[in-house]
Amino acid sequence: MAELFDDEVVTTHLSSLTYEQNMDRIDLYYGMDFEALEAKCPLDNGKHRRTLSLQHAASTATMGQFDVLSTEIRNAIFLELDIQSLTNLRVTNKYTRAMVDVHPQYHAIITHAKDVVRAILSVCLGQHMTCAVLYSSLCISQCVICDTFGPYIYLLTGCRVCYFCLTQEDEFLPLKPMHARLVYGLDAATSSSLPSMKSVAGTYPGRWNERISPRTPLVDSQTARKAGIALHSSAQMMDQYVEAKKATAQADYQDRLGTYQRTLEGKKPHRPTYSTYIDRKNLNIHRYLGVVNLPWLDVRSGTIEWGVSCVQCRDRMEPTNILKEYIVYTKEEYLEHFQECEKSQERLTDIIEGEQMRKEWWKAKTEKARVAAERVKVEENKEIA
């Protein structure tokens, strides 16, 4: 059993024991192409050469009816607006831009999660994501399902999520509108009214780790299920409707297939599209299309954390340890993990021993150089004498 270390010692060597999850990595290696997003969805926040004061901006432009409201009321209204509306409001004039930019929650979002805003606008969810929901997710570190650190945000609902819940839970399963209609018995009008996103270019994890065609429409499965229950009055009636429709489609297919086999005329009929959607969990590429990394803002200290993962858990390939590389910790959570991870303790022991050896080597080298310098000085004094 490796020796235990104080938290201060572990924190000092944290960069050698962990690696940080950053904005450009989803499932550790893949994600949206943020360079392309930045080119196609440029945001002017922070790019103006001169920041106007509110007093100066107010003297050159107005906000119309908003001018009669107090700052507190305006901030409360802005907080409930969606990201798309706030973005549109900023282009009205210099005064409205300055008012939106100094809004506390919006300012925190743009400062720490600007690329998340860019992703929301790019996948066409800006009108469905409010400033309040996004700021709430920014300030919460735990996954909405399992209470562990969640380094990602599920854009369709704005919930923070960890890797395991993202790839296993039905709450984070996006569906194509066609699949939503089949699985939950929705009509065209209901499915078209659901909040939907359109995927953007990127390399996403999944069955083949390949690039997906951009602008694939997706809806949230749980939102679609609630709409189906509301449409059919109950979950039981919804399931009965779906099964009846499936049976009708199967019977019709059998009739057409029998006719084809008897006459051999025309084309062989295709099998009907069944209402059962096959979800491949972590191999389902659709699960990653609406997810990006989101840092955690600690409002008490004003610092952000992207989350860290254990280097030793990543490098070990034992069957019982193969999924630990996907676990992301806050710095405080990693200190608890470190006390249980013997390999990390051994690594820190090696690091400290290496540092001590380097100090001793440098001390010996410095002493040797000092002795040599004194010897040269003595020889020079003898020659002068």
Secondary structure, DSSP 4 states (H G I P E B T S, - for coil): -PPP--HHHHHHTHHHHEEE--TT-BTTTBEE-HHHHHHHS---TT--SSPPPHHHHHHH---GGGGGS-HHHHHHHHHHSBHHHHHHHHTS-HHHHHHHHT-HHHHHHHHH-HHHHHHHHHTT-TTT-BHHHHHHHHT--B-TTT-SB--EEETTTTEEE-HHHHHH-GGG-EE-HHHHHHHHT--HHHHHTS-EEE--SEE--SSS--B--S--EEEEHHHHHHHHHHHHSSHHHHHHHHHHHHHHHHHHHHHHHHHHHHH--SPPPPPP--S-----GGG-GGGGTTEEE--EEETTTTEEE--EEEHHHHH---GGGTTGGG--B-HHHHHHHHTT-HHHHHHHHHHHHHHHHHHHHHHHHHHHHHHHHHHHHHHHHHHH-
